[in-house]
């Protein structure tokens, strides 16, 4: 038996556990397709003591524990791994996920885990559980054809426990591509890092996406969908075909949201997406100053962003805008421009975050180039490395040449207050 473990985020987020541990469900179905038995343990909804008790049952006799690790839950993942090791000395404990892909050489990781998977988890995890002699760090090349992978293991969790709502309808998260073709300096999927991180851009066919939507719709009653790709509209032709298939299968009975970039949208695509049920588009707008956008390698202008938001509104599509305070090149004037820009767009949803320099982003790897000093965690506590915590709490992990930490927090709060709308993530 192989256990796939999702650490609890309840200490971090107000909405912890509302969405599926999608990556672990993908791993579970892949391993099952190869003849292995798996169980997914989402500790947002399940108890670690129950997991440890069940692991030693006659039915399970678990040999492998694979823990998915996002940066803010790294310390939580270490606690889980240590507890597993205390109870079961002979099991193999494996680390996967974005944090160890981005930062595989962390000392504590190597002390606790038997293997660290960098990149797509499927093939590397298969090698381990097949009993191959593997290195401590496994660099796992990207799965090039995502359609060859089976559908996520929705039977492996209690779907009733996941309460995500998309525009008022019971929803589910889907990922229809992996990686990104762009180069934002604060993003771990930036194309300049793809070779080292093995996060090349790949996409699923429209047919495979609709097949998964059909299962969620007909079997689990999900009528809202959140396409959580880094850049959902990277391939216009693919999205146009997907919309055609969605219309044919579901008519007007679903709603969905997608995340993308303004320069990957045009009026034809927006109209087509709207007709297929897209009611919300999330855009990383980041700043209201062109020089700042240039410094962060965004590859867009304020005017481009403005035009696309206006086009979305023209056709009845709501927009969620993401903005970052404390970017390279930011000062009091540019932040004021960002706030005024956000207000002018009349967004239905808005989030303001302080800059968070995640491991292996360009800012993390070369902070001097961007004029930013990074405050790295003491020991292994990464729980402050998140965009927004419970109740909208803000954490500052940088020293900025133009702002104190207190001033960045103050500016985030000012921005939130001035731009407040009903769809803010924070309270």
C-alpha positions as a Markdown table, in Angstrom:
| # | Residue | x | y | z |
|---|---|---|---|---|
| 1 | Unk | 0.0 | 0.0 | 0.0 |
| 2 | Unk | 1.2 | 3.5 | -0.8 |
| 3 | Unk | -0.1 | 6.4 | 1.2 |
| 4 | Unk | -0.3 | 9.9 | -0.5 |
| 5 | Unk | -0.4 | 12.6 | 2.2 |
| 6 | Unk | -1.6 | 16.2 | 1.9 |
| 7 | Unk | -0.6 | 18.2 | 5.0 |
| 8 | Unk | -3.2 | 20.3 | 6.8 |
| 9 | Unk | -3.4 | 24.0 | 5.9 |
| 10 | Unk | -6.0 | 24.8 | 8.6 |
| 11 | Unk | -3.5 | 26.8 | 10.6 |
| 12 | Unk | -2.8 | 28.9 | 7.5 |
| 13 | Unk | -6.0 | 29.6 | 5.6 |
| 14 | Unk | -9.6 | 30.4 | 6.3 |
| 15 | Unk | -10.7 | 28.2 | 3.4 |
| 16 | Unk | -8.3 | 25.3 | 4.0 |
| 17 | Unk | -9.6 | 22.1 | 2.6 |
| 18 | Unk | -12.2 | 23.5 | 0.2 |
| 19 | Unk | -10.5 | 22.2 | -2.8 |
| 20 | Unk | -9.2 | 18.8 | -3.8 |
| 21 | Unk | -5.5 | 17.7 | -3.4 |
| 22 | Unk | -5.4 | 17.5 | -7.2 |
| 23 | Unk | -1.8 | 16.5 | -7.6 |
| 24 | Unk | -2.0 | 13.6 | -5.2 |
| 25 | Unk | -5.2 | 12.4 | -6.9 |
| 26 | Unk | -3.3 | 12.4 | -10.2 |
| 27 | Unk | -0.5 | 10.3 | -8.6 |
| 28 | Unk | -3.0 | 8.0 | -7.0 |
| 29 | Unk | -4.7 | 7.2 | -10.3 |
| 30 | Unk | -1.4 | 6.8 | -12.1 |
| 31 | Unk | -0.1 | 4.3 | -9.5 |
| 32 | Unk | -3.4 | 2.4 | -9.6 |
| 33 | Unk | -3.1 | 2.1 | -13.3 |
| 34 | Unk | 0.2 | 0.4 | -12.8 |
| 35 | Unk | -1.3 | -2.2 | -10.4 |
| 36 | Unk | -0.4 | -0.6 | -7.0 |
| 37 | Unk | -2.8 | 0.0 | -4.1 |
| 38 | Unk | -3.0 | 3.6 | -2.8 |
| 39 | Unk | -4.8 | 5.7 | -0.3 |
| 40 | Unk | -5.0 | 9.5 | -0.3 |
| 41 | Unk | -4.9 | 11.1 | 3.2 |
| 42 | Unk | -6.0 | 14.8 | 3.1 |
| 43 | Unk | -5.2 | 16.0 | 6.6 |
| 44 | Unk | -7.4 | 19.0 | 6.2 |
| 45 | Unk | -10.3 | 16.5 | 6.6 |
| 46 | Unk | -8.6 | 13.4 | 8.2 |
| 47 | Unk | -6.6 | 12.7 | 11.3 |
| 48 | Unk | -2.9 | 11.8 | 11.3 |
| 49 | Unk | -3.4 | 9.3 | 14.2 |
| 50 | Unk | -6.0 | 7.5 | 12.2 |
| 51 | Unk | -3.6 | 7.4 | 9.2 |
| 52 | Unk | -0.8 | 5.9 | 11.4 |
| 53 | Unk | -3.1 | 3.4 | 12.9 |
| 54 | Unk | -4.5 | 2.3 | 9.5 |
| 55 | Unk | -1.0 | 2.1 | 8.0 |
| 56 | Unk | -0.2 | -0.9 | 10.3 |
| 57 | Unk | -3.5 | -2.7 | 9.7 |
| 58 | Unk | -3.5 | -6.1 | 8.2 |
| 59 | Unk | -5.3 | -4.7 | 5.2 |
| 60 | Unk | -2.8 | -1.9 | 4.4 |
| 61 | Unk | 0.7 | -2.8 | 5.7 |
| 62 | Unk | 1.9 | 0.5 | 4.3 |
| 63 | Unk | 5.5 | 0.6 | 3.0 |
| 64 | Unk | 5.5 | 4.0 | 1.2 |
| 65 | Unk | 4.4 | 7.4 | 2.4 |
| 66 | Unk | 4.6 | 10.3 | -0.2 |
| 67 | Unk | 4.0 | 13.8 | 1.2 |
| 68 | Unk | 3.1 | 16.7 | -1.1 |
| 69 | Unk | 4.8 | 19.8 | 0.0 |
| 70 | Unk | 3.9 | 23.4 | -0.8 |
| 71 | Unk | 6.2 | 26.0 | 0.6 |
| 72 | Unk | 4.0 | 27.3 | 3.5 |
| 73 | Unk | 3.4 | 23.8 | 4.8 |
| 74 | Unk | 7.0 | 22.7 | 4.8 |
| 75 | Unk | 7.3 | 22.6 | 8.5 |
| 76 | Unk | 4.0 | 20.8 | 8.9 |
| 77 | Unk | 5.3 | 18.2 | 6.4 |
| 78 | Unk | 8.4 | 17.7 | 8.5 |
| 79 | Unk | 6.3 | 17.1 | 11.6 |
| 80 | Unk | 4.3 | 14.5 | 9.7 |
| 81 | Unk | 7.4 | 12.7 | 8.3 |
| 82 | Unk | 9.0 | 12.7 | 11.8 |
| 83 | Unk | 5.8 | 11.2 | 13.3 |
| 84 | Unk | 5.7 | 8.5 | 10.6 |
| 85 | Unk | 9.4 | 7.6 | 11.2 |
| 86 | Unk | 8.8 | 7.4 | 15.0 |
| 87 | Unk | 6.1 | 4.9 | 14.5 |
| 88 | Unk | 7.5 | 3.0 | 11.5 |
| 89 | Unk | 11.2 | 2.9 | 11.1 |
| 90 | Unk | 11.3 | 0.7 | 8.0 |
| 91 | Unk | 8.9 | 2.6 | 5.7 |
| 92 | Unk | 10.1 | 4.7 | 2.8 |
| 93 | Unk | 9.2 | 8.4 | 3.1 |
| 94 | Unk | 9.1 | 10.5 | 0.0 |
| 95 | Unk | 8.9 | 14.3 | -0.5 |
| 96 | Unk | 7.3 | 15.8 | -3.6 |
| 97 | Unk | 5.6 | 19.0 | -4.6 |
| 98 | Unk | 6.6 | 22.5 | -5.5 |
| 99 | Unk | 8.7 | 23.3 | -2.5 |
| 100 | Unk | 11.1 | 20.4 | -2.9 |
| 101 | Unk | 11.2 | 20.8 | -6.6 |
| 102 | Unk | 12.2 | 24.4 | -6.1 |
| 103 | Unk | 14.5 | 23.8 | -3.2 |
| 104 | Unk | 15.6 | 20.1 | -3.2 |
| 105 | Unk | 18.9 | 20.6 | -1.3 |
| 106 | Unk | 17.5 | 21.8 | 2.0 |
| 107 | Unk | 19.3 | 20.0 | 4.8 |
| 108 | Unk | 16.3 | 19.0 | 6.9 |
| 109 | Unk | 14.6 | 17.5 | 3.9 |
| 110 | Unk | 17.6 | 15.1 | 3.4 |
| 111 | Unk | 17.6 | 14.2 | 7.1 |
| 112 | Unk | 14.0 | 13.2 | 7.2 |
| 113 | Unk | 13.0 | 11.9 | 3.8 |
| 114 | Unk | 14.4 | 8.9 | 2.0 |
| 115 | Unk | 13.7 | 10.4 | -1.5 |
| 116 | Unk | 13.0 | 13.9 | -2.9 |
| 117 | Unk | 11.3 | 14.1 | -6.2 |
| 118 | Unk | 12.1 | 17.1 | -8.4 |
| 119 | Unk | 9.6 | 17.7 | -11.2 |
| 120 | Unk | 6.5 | 15.7 | -12.3 |
| 121 | Unk | 6.0 | 13.0 | -9.7 |
| 122 | Unk | 4.5 | 10.2 | -11.7 |
| 123 | Unk | 7.4 | 8.4 | -13.2 |
| 124 | Unk | 9.9 | 9.0 | -10.4 |
| 125 | Unk | 7.4 | 7.7 | -7.8 |
| 126 | Unk | 6.8 | 4.6 | -9.9 |
| 127 | Unk | 10.5 | 3.9 | -10.0 |
| 128 | Unk | 10.6 | 4.1 | -6.2 |
| 129 | Unk | 7.6 | 1.8 | -5.5 |
| 130 | Unk | 8.8 | -0.7 | -8.1 |
| 131 | Unk | 11.8 | -1.2 | -5.9 |
| 132 | Unk | 14.5 | 0.4 | -8.1 |
| 133 | Unk | 17.7 | 1.6 | -6.5 |
| 134 | Unk | 17.2 | 5.3 | -6.6 |
| 135 | Unk | 19.2 | 8.3 | -5.6 |
| 136 | Unk | 18.2 | 10.5 | -2.7 |
| 137 | Unk | 17.1 | 13.3 | -5.2 |
| 138 | Unk | 15.3 | 12.1 | -8.3 |
| 139 | Unk | 15.1 | 14.5 | -11.2 |
| 140 | Unk | 12.0 | 13.5 | -13.0 |
| 141 | Unk | 11.6 | 14.7 | -16.6 |
| 142 | Unk | 8.2 | 16.2 | -17.6 |
| 143 | Unk | 5.4 | 13.9 | -18.7 |
| 144 | Unk | 5.3 | 15.2 | -22.3 |
| 145 | Unk | 1.8 | 13.8 | -23.3 |
| 146 | Unk | -0.6 | 14.6 | -20.4 |
| 147 | Unk | -3.4 | 12.7 | -22.2 |
| 148 | Unk | -1.5 | 9.5 | -21.5 |
| 149 | Unk | -2.2 | 10.0 | -17.8 |
| 150 | Unk | -5.4 | 8.6 | -16.2 |
| 151 | Unk | -8.0 | 10.8 | -14.8 |
| 152 | Unk | -7.5 | 11.9 | -11.1 |
| 153 | Unk | -8.6 | 9.4 | -8.5 |
| 154 | Unk | -11.8 | 11.0 | -7.4 |
| 155 | Unk | -12.9 | 7.8 | -5.8 |
| 156 | Unk | -9.9 | 8.1 | -3.5 |
| 157 | Unk | -11.4 | 10.9 | -1.4 |
| 158 | Unk | -14.8 | 11.8 | 0.1 |
| 159 | Unk | -15.9 | 14.4 | -2.5 |
| 160 | Unk | -18.6 | 15.7 | -0.2 |
| 161 | Unk | -16.0 | 17.3 | 2.1 |
| 162 | Unk | -14.8 | 19.7 | -0.6 |
| 163 | Unk | -16.8 | 22.9 | -0.5 |
| 164 | Unk | -15.3 | 25.0 | -3.2 |
| 165 | Unk | -17.9 | 27.4 | -4.8 |
| 166 | Unk | -17.5 | 28.8 | -8.3 |
| 167 | Unk | -19.9 | 31.8 | -8.8 |
| 168 | Unk | -22.3 | 30.3 | -6.4 |
| 169 | Unk | -22.3 | 26.7 | -7.7 |
| 170 | Unk | -20.6 | 23.6 | -6.2 |
| 171 | Unk | -17.2 | 23.5 | -7.8 |
| 172 | Unk | -14.1 | 21.6 | -8.5 |
| 173 | Unk | -10.6 | 22.5 | -9.4 |
| 174 | Unk | -9.1 | 21.2 | -12.7 |
| 175 | Unk | -5.6 | 21.5 | -14.2 |
| 176 | Unk | -5.5 | 21.2 | -18.0 |
| 177 | Unk | -1.9 | 22.1 | -18.6 |
| 178 | Unk | 1.4 | 22.2 | -16.7 |
| 179 | Unk | 4.1 | 24.9 | -16.8 |
| 180 | Unk | 4.3 | 28.3 | -18.3 |
| 181 | Unk | 5.8 | 30.0 | -21.4 |
| 182 | Unk | 6.4 | 33.4 | -19.7 |
| 183 | Unk | 9.1 | 34.8 | -17.5 |
| 184 | Unk | 7.8 | 36.8 | -14.5 |
| 185 | Unk | 10.6 | 37.2 | -12.0 |
| 186 | Unk | 8.5 | 36.3 | -9.0 |
| 187 | Unk | 7.0 | 33.1 | -10.4 |
| 188 | Unk | 8.3 | 29.6 | -9.9 |
| 189 | Unk | 7.0 | 28.5 | -13.3 |
| 190 | Unk | 9.0 | 31.1 | -15.3 |
| 191 | Unk | 10.3 | 29.8 | -18.6 |
| 192 | Unk | 13.9 | 30.7 | -17.7 |
| 193 | Unk | 13.8 | 28.2 | -14.8 |
| 194 | Unk | 12.1 | 25.5 | -16.8 |
| 195 | Unk | 15.2 | 23.6 | -17.7 |
| 196 | Unk | 16.4 | 23.3 | -14.1 |
| 197 | Unk | 12.9 | 22.8 | -12.6 |
| 198 | Unk | 11.6 | 20.7 | -15.4 |
| 199 | Unk | 8.4 | 22.6 | -15.6 |
| 200 | Unk | 8.0 | 22.8 | -19.4 |
| 201 | Unk | 4.7 | 23.9 | -20.8 |
| 202 | Unk | 2.4 | 21.0 | -21.8 |
| 203 | Unk | -1.3 | 20.9 | -22.3 |
| 204 | Unk | -4.1 | 18.3 | -22.3 |
| 205 | Unk | -6.5 | 17.9 | -25.3 |
| 206 | Unk | -9.9 | 19.5 | -25.1 |
| 207 | Unk | -11.5 | 16.0 | -25.3 |
| 208 | Unk | -9.7 | 14.8 | -22.2 |
| 209 | Unk | -10.7 | 17.9 | -20.2 |
| 210 | Unk | -14.4 | 17.5 | -21.1 |
| 211 | Unk | -14.2 | 13.8 | -20.2 |
| 212 | Unk | -13.1 | 14.8 | -16.7 |
| 213 | Unk | -15.7 | 17.5 | -16.4 |
| 214 | Unk | -18.4 | 15.0 | -17.3 |
| 215 | Unk | -17.3 | 12.8 | -14.4 |
| 216 | Unk | -17.4 | 15.7 | -12.0 |
| 217 | Unk | -20.8 | 16.9 | -13.4 |
| 218 | Unk | -22.7 | 13.7 | -13.7 |
| 219 | Unk | -21.2 | 11.7 | -10.9 |
| 220 | Unk | -20.5 | 14.3 | -8.3 |
| 221 | Unk | -22.9 | 17.1 | -9.1 |
| 222 | Unk | -20.2 | 19.7 | -9.8 |
| 223 | Unk | -21.5 | 22.6 | -11.9 |
| 224 | Unk | -18.7 | 25.0 | -11.3 |
| 225 | Unk | -15.1 | 24.5 | -12.5 |
| 226 | Unk | -11.9 | 26.4 | -11.7 |
| 227 | Unk | -9.2 | 25.9 | -14.3 |
| 228 | Unk | -6.1 | 26.5 | -12.2 |
| 229 | Unk | -3.6 | 26.4 | -15.0 |
| 230 | Unk | -0.8 | 29.0 | -14.8 |
| 231 | Unk | -2.0 | 30.3 | -18.2 |
| 232 | Unk | -5.2 | 28.7 | -19.3 |
| 233 | Unk | -5.4 | 30.5 | -22.6 |
| 234 | Unk | -1.8 | 30.0 | -23.8 |
| 235 | Unk | -3.1 | 28.1 | -26.8 |
| 236 | Unk | -6.1 | 30.0 | -28.3 |
| 237 | Unk | -7.0 | 27.2 | -30.7 |
| 238 | Unk | -7.2 | 24.7 | -27.8 |
| 239 | Unk | -9.5 | 26.9 | -25.7 |
| 240 | Unk | -11.8 | 27.6 | -28.6 |
| 241 | Unk | -12.2 | 23.9 | -29.2 |
| 242 | Unk | -12.7 | 23.2 | -25.5 |
| 243 | Unk | -15.4 | 25.8 | -25.4 |
| 244 | Unk | -17.1 | 24.2 | -28.4 |
| 245 | Unk | -17.1 | 20.8 | -26.6 |
| 246 | Unk | -18.3 | 22.4 | -23.3 |
| 247 | Unk | -21.3 | 24.0 | -25.1 |
| 248 | Unk | -22.2 | 20.7 | -26.8 |
| 249 | Unk | -22.1 | 18.7 | -23.6 |
| 250 | Unk | -23.3 | 21.0 | -20.9 |
| 251 | Unk | -25.2 | 23.9 | -22.6 |
| 252 | Unk | -25.8 | 26.7 | -20.1 |
| 253 | Unk | -25.8 | 24.5 | -17.0 |
| 254 | Unk | -22.3 | 25.2 | -15.8 |
| 255 | Unk | -20.1 | 28.1 | -14.8 |
| 256 | Unk | -16.3 | 28.3 | -14.8 |
| 257 | Unk | -13.4 | 30.4 | -13.9 |
| 258 | Unk | -9.9 | 30.5 | -15.4 |
| 259 | Unk | -6.6 | 32.2 | -14.7 |
| 260 | Unk | -4.5 | 33.7 | -17.5 |
| 261 | Unk | -2.6 | 36.7 | -18.8 |
| 262 | Unk | -4.2 | 39.7 | -20.4 |
| 263 | Unk | -2.0 | 39.4 | -23.5 |
| 264 | Unk | -3.4 | 35.9 | -24.1 |
| 265 | Unk | -6.9 | 37.1 | -24.5 |
| 266 | Unk | -8.7 | 38.9 | -27.3 |
| 267 | Unk | -12.3 | 39.8 | -27.9 |
| 268 | Unk | -13.1 | 36.7 | -30.0 |
| 269 | Unk | -11.8 | 34.4 | -27.3 |
| 270 | Unk | -13.5 | 36.3 | -24.4 |
| 271 | Unk | -16.9 | 36.1 | -26.3 |
| 272 | Unk | -16.4 | 32.4 | -26.9 |
| 273 | Unk | -15.4 | 31.6 | -23.3 |
| 274 | Unk | -18.4 | 33.6 | -22.0 |
| 275 | Unk | -20.8 | 31.6 | -24.3 |
| 276 | Unk | -19.3 | 28.4 | -22.9 |
| 277 | Unk | -20.0 | 29.4 | -19.3 |
| 278 | Unk | -16.9 | 31.4 | -18.3 |
| 279 | Unk | -18.1 | 34.0 | -15.8 |
| 280 | Unk | -14.8 | 34.9 | -14.1 |
| 281 | Unk | -11.4 | 35.5 | -15.5 |
| 282 | Unk | -8.5 | 35.9 | -13.1 |
| 283 | Unk | -5.6 | 38.1 | -14.3 |
| 284 | Unk | -2.2 | 38.9 | -12.7 |
| 285 | Unk | -2.3 | 42.6 | -13.3 |
| 286 | Unk | 0.4 | 43.2 | -10.6 |
| 287 | Unk | 1.1 | 47.0 | -11.0 |
| 288 | Unk | -0.2 | 50.2 | -12.5 |
| 289 | Unk | 3.2 | 51.4 | -13.6 |
| 290 | Unk | 4.8 | 50.3 | -16.9 |
| 291 | Unk | 8.4 | 50.6 | -15.6 |
| 292 | Unk | 7.6 | 48.3 | -12.7 |
| 293 | Unk | 6.0 | 45.8 | -15.1 |
| 294 | Unk | 9.1 | 45.9 | -17.3 |
| 295 | Unk | 11.4 | 45.3 | -14.3 |
| 296 | Unk | 9.5 | 42.2 | -13.2 |
| 297 | Unk | 9.6 | 40.8 | -16.8 |
| 298 | Unk | 5.8 | 40.8 | -17.0 |
| 299 | Unk | 5.9 | 41.5 | -20.8 |
| 300 | Unk | 2.8 | 43.6 | -20.8 |
| 301 | Unk | 1.7 | 47.2 | -20.3 |
| 302 | Unk | -0.9 | 48.9 | -18.1 |
| 303 | Unk | -2.8 | 49.8 | -21.2 |
| 304 | Unk | -3.0 | 46.2 | -22.4 |
| 305 | Unk | -4.3 | 45.1 | -19.0 |
| 306 | Unk | -6.9 | 47.9 | -19.0 |
| 307 | Unk | -8.1 | 47.1 | -22.5 |
| 308 | Unk | -8.7 | 43.4 | -21.7 |
| 309 | Unk | -10.5 | 44.1 | -18.5 |
| 310 | Unk | -12.8 | 46.5 | -20.3 |
| 311 | Unk | -13.4 | 43.9 | -23.0 |
| 312 | Unk | -14.3 | 41.3 | -20.4 |
| 313 | Unk | -16.8 | 43.7 | -18.8 |
| 314 | Unk | -18.2 | 44.6 | -22.2 |
| 315 | Unk | -19.2 | 41.0 | -22.6 |
| 316 | Unk | -20.4 | 40.3 | -19.1 |
| 317 | Unk | -17.3 | 38.5 | -17.8 |
| 318 | Unk | -16.3 | 39.3 | -14.2 |
| 319 | Unk | -12.6 | 39.9 | -13.6 |
| 320 | Unk | -10.5 | 39.1 | -10.5 |
| 321 | Unk | -7.4 | 41.2 | -10.4 |
| 322 | Unk | -4.2 | 40.3 | -8.6 |
| 323 | Unk | -1.8 | 43.0 | -7.5 |
| 324 | Unk | 1.6 | 42.9 | -5.7 |
| 325 | Unk | 2.9 | 45.7 | -3.4 |
| 326 | Unk | 6.7 | 46.0 | -2.9 |
| 327 | Unk | 7.8 | 44.9 | -6.4 |
| 328 | Unk | 11.2 | 45.8 | -7.7 |
| 329 | Unk | 11.1 | 49.4 | -8.7 |
| 330 | Unk | 8.1 | 50.2 | -6.5 |
| 331 | Unk | 8.0 | 53.4 | -4.5 |
| 332 | Unk | 5.3 | 55.5 | -3.0 |
| 333 | Unk | 4.3 | 57.0 | -6.3 |
| 334 | Unk | 4.1 | 53.6 | -8.2 |
| 335 | Unk | 2.1 | 52.0 | -5.5 |
| 336 | Unk | -0.3 | 54.9 | -5.6 |
| 337 | Unk | -0.6 | 54.4 | -9.3 |
| 338 | Unk | -1.3 | 50.7 | -8.8 |
| 339 | Unk | -4.1 | 51.5 | -6.3 |
| 340 | Unk | -5.6 | 54.1 | -8.5 |
| 341 | Unk | -5.4 | 51.8 | -11.5 |
| 342 | Unk | -7.1 | 49.0 | -9.6 |
| 343 | Unk | -9.9 | 51.4 | -8.5 |
| 344 | Unk | -10.4 | 52.6 | -12.1 |
| 345 | Unk | -11.0 | 49.1 | -13.4 |
| 346 | Unk | -14.1 | 48.5 | -11.3 |
| 347 | Unk | -13.1 | 44.9 | -10.7 |
| 348 | Unk | -15.6 | 42.4 | -9.3 |
| 349 | Unk | -12.9 | 40.6 | -7.3 |
| 350 | Unk | -9.5 | 41.9 | -6.1 |
| 351 | Unk | -6.5 | 40.7 | -4.1 |
| 352 | Unk | -3.5 | 42.7 | -3.0 |
| 353 | Unk | -0.4 | 40.9 | -1.7 |
| 354 | Unk | 3.1 | 41.8 | -0.6 |
| 355 | Unk | 5.9 | 40.5 | -2.7 |
| 356 | Unk | 6.8 | 36.9 | -1.6 |
| 357 | Unk | 10.1 | 35.7 | -3.0 |
| 358 | Unk | 9.6 | 31.9 | -3.3 |
| 359 | Unk | 12.6 | 29.6 | -3.7 |
| 360 | Unk | 14.1 | 29.3 | -7.1 |
| 361 | Unk | 12.3 | 32.3 | -8.5 |
| 362 | Unk | 14.5 | 34.8 | -10.3 |
| 363 | Unk | 14.2 | 37.2 | -7.4 |
| 364 | Unk | 15.2 | 34.4 | -5.0 |
| 365 | Unk | 18.2 | 33.4 | -7.1 |
| 366 | Unk | 19.4 | 36.9 | -7.9 |
| 367 | Unk | 18.0 | 39.4 | -5.4 |
| 368 | Unk | 20.7 | 42.0 | -6.0 |
| 369 | Unk | 19.6 | 42.3 | -9.6 |
| 370 | Unk | 16.2 | 43.3 | -8.5 |
| 371 | Unk | 17.3 | 45.5 | -5.5 |
| 372 | Unk | 15.5 | 43.3 | -3.0 |
| 373 | Unk | 16.9 | 41.6 | 0.1 |
| 374 | Unk | 15.3 | 38.3 | 1.0 |
| 375 | Unk | 14.5 | 37.4 | 4.6 |
| 376 | Unk | 14.8 | 33.7 | 4.6 |
| 377 | Unk | 13.1 | 31.6 | 7.3 |
| 378 | Unk | 14.9 | 30.8 | 10.6 |
| 379 | Unk | 15.2 | 27.0 | 10.8 |
| 380 | Unk | 12.5 | 25.3 | 8.8 |
| 381 | Unk | 9.4 | 27.5 | 9.5 |
| 382 | Unk | 8.1 | 28.5 | 6.1 |
| 383 | Unk | 4.5 | 29.1 | 7.3 |
| 384 | Unk | 4.9 | 32.8 | 6.8 |
| 385 | Unk | 5.8 | 32.3 | 3.1 |
| 386 | Unk | 2.3 | 32.7 | 1.8 |
| 387 | Unk | 0.4 | 35.5 | 0.0 |
| 388 | Unk | -2.4 | 35.9 | 2.5 |
| 389 | Unk | -3.1 | 34.2 | 5.8 |
| 390 | Unk | -6.1 | 33.8 | 8.0 |
| 391 | Unk | -8.2 | 36.9 | 8.2 |
| 392 | Unk | -6.1 | 38.6 | 5.5 |
| 393 | Unk | -2.9 | 38.5 | 7.6 |
| 394 | Unk | 0.2 | 39.8 | 5.8 |
| 395 | Unk | 3.7 | 38.6 | 6.2 |
| 396 | Unk | 6.8 | 40.4 | 4.9 |
| 397 | Unk | 9.7 | 38.3 | 3.7 |
| 398 | Unk | 11.8 | 41.1 | 2.0 |
| 399 | Unk | 13.7 | 44.2 | 2.8 |
| 400 | Unk | 12.8 | 46.8 | 0.2 |
| 401 | Unk | 15.0 | 49.9 | -0.5 |
| 402 | Unk | 12.0 | 52.2 | -0.6 |
| 403 | Unk | 9.8 | 50.8 | 2.2 |
| 404 | Unk | 10.0 | 49.5 | 5.7 |
| 405 | Unk | 8.2 | 46.2 | 6.4 |
| 406 | Unk | 5.6 | 48.2 | 8.4 |
| 407 | Unk | 5.0 | 50.5 | 5.4 |
| 408 | Unk | 4.4 | 47.6 | 3.0 |
| 409 | Unk | 1.8 | 46.2 | 5.4 |
| 410 | Unk | 0.2 | 49.6 | 5.7 |
| 411 | Unk | 0.1 | 50.0 | 1.9 |
| 412 | Unk | -1.5 | 46.6 | 1.4 |
| 413 | Unk | -4.1 | 47.5 | 3.9 |
| 414 | Unk | -4.7 | 50.9 | 2.3 |
| 415 | Unk | -5.0 | 49.3 | -1.1 |
| 416 | Unk | -7.5 | 46.7 | 0.2 |
| 417 | Unk | -9.6 | 49.3 | 1.9 |
| 418 | Unk | -9.7 | 51.7 | -1.1 |
| 419 | Unk | -10.4 | 48.9 | -3.6 |
| 420 | Unk | -12.6 | 46.8 | -1.4 |
| 421 | Unk | -15.3 | 44.7 | -3.2 |
| 422 | Unk | -17.4 | 41.8 | -2.2 |
| 423 | Unk | -15.1 | 39.2 | -3.8 |
| 424 | Unk | -11.9 | 40.0 | -1.9 |
| 425 | Unk | -10.0 | 36.9 | -0.7 |
| 426 | Unk | -9.1 | 38.6 | 2.6 |
| 427 | Unk | -11.6 | 39.6 | 5.2 |
